[in-house]
Amino acid sequence: MHEVSLMENAVRMAVETARASGGARVHRIRLRVGAMSGVVPDALRFASDMVCQGTPAEGAQLEIEEVPATCWCAHCAVEFATPDFLGECPHCHAVSGELRRGTEMELASIEFS
């Protein structure tokens, strides 16, 4: 389960950022996770308590924004949601290989004091 190491890195970055800004406690960690990232949000939630234990982020609330996969149709000049990497434009039915969103796994924000 690579989500444990992903949470370890997110917590480490949150704690380092808080400390660098004079903070002592991390209260909230907000992640953005794309549908095509290969990351399972529920597994991140499961790992969060364990990883935060004994750190300045212990007890921090974890928020996960799930980002849907979105492709771009150059012919129609529109973005559209897609269930996979090669989406079919709902307007012209051309297959798009340009995935614009949905692969991200990022630390979006933290709250600390």
Secondary structure, DSSP 8 states (H G I E B T S, - for coil): -THHHHHHHHHHHHHHHHHHTT---EEEEEEEEETTSS--HHHHHHHHHHHHTTSTTTT-EEEEEEE--EEEETTTTEEEE-SSSSEE-TTT--EE--EEES--EEEEEEEE-
